[in-house]
Amino acid sequence: MEALDQISTTLALTMGLAWASGINLYATLLTLGLLANTGNIVLPPDLQIVADPMVMGASGLMYFTEFFADKVPGVDTGWDAIHTFIRIPAGAMLAAGAIGDLNPAVELAAAIMGGTMAAASHATKAGTRVLINTSPEPFSNWFASVGEDVAVIGGVWACINHPVLFLIALAFFILLMIWLLPRIWSGVKRILCTIINLFRRDPPSSLSPRQ
């Protein structure tokens, strides 16, 4: 039973950090560092760096920047596009670090799974934001952004304190992503096609042909 608890705890931390990183990396790092410094979690050796004051300060500064950038329609999509190259590798690294010192094969497997999870949650978040940005009012962006921040902070806390419940919730989230991502991609393609067609249209001639 103890071995099963250890497996579920490690798996929840590994996949939880990867999932959260794909949505908001800086909130994930900051929450993890705060929990470590307040004694709520003992980090594996490879993750102890996130509790360093310098790392926490950088994470806090970037989270402050993302907090506002993520609530401006259009800017949030550009921010997500840039962070495609940051969130996914970071999710893989955090997943591998959460495993601890087992063996290189297990760490590599964790990195692959973590990178995949981070990519899936990032694609879901970024694609949803593209669709939300078609709405003329800004409130949907604000609600979505705040909801994502709450989900990330709550998710990191839950994967540490209630690993089994978190894994159940994560399983439902994965099923939701499998159903949702094709529909998000279809919506994004329609938006891109509409934008491309707007630029392809020939401008009306300002001179009428002579009679």
Steps between C-alpha positions, in 0.01 A plus 500: 500500500783735582662430163171577326471830686855588400427424134180707498675789677790502253272460197270780618793737556660408166189538288358784710803724451511420128128572457522826693812612313318475169242751624706741711863409562581795725204445731605135524858584597395771744242277671746212524767728648258647756380155609860385540607804700200475732568134575197361317711281273845347497620535145704231323866600465464596132212739580645674803633777277146637455496596870804723458411868566653608168294247303188596692565867438538442125188282497303763690608775261406295195169396657423867566571577132296205376211588732437817299613381154268201529194721538543712185332350190759434232792556733412178682517304174841647416618422853378141466673464163835607646455277804446192285880478502522557877210323671540162330876450568450634853216254559726216386780616731271537801351154440846344482608690812195385695601136450812543710820302473378167364672424170547679168242285320224587748594869489493499119161327499370759747636781283326358191169461682535839667581674174199338335272602787633857496452517122141378528401743775679785322323422171165489678562833673643678193235369261218591735640852529503542121130414493421725797676790327235500228261642761489884485486545879808455725325344800517143369879534478520624858281219633695237304835635619400519866345152476824361356707658779270357766505157333881497483556610860228267628625216281858525629373505857267203433763284329714535814235469771237277334685303229232234442220755461722705271576199280127428467435863404794490257356190332173685439697799368687275255171357374367854462812601304462201267143611425575872494825539307365394155213748541737776611725431200203516263398836646854636478527388136175682416632818659832473315323437169280806557806718571686367196198559275477861622858565388452318169209715388586750230438859614223676305627724222469871578468589129192398308559380142439751225172473312 
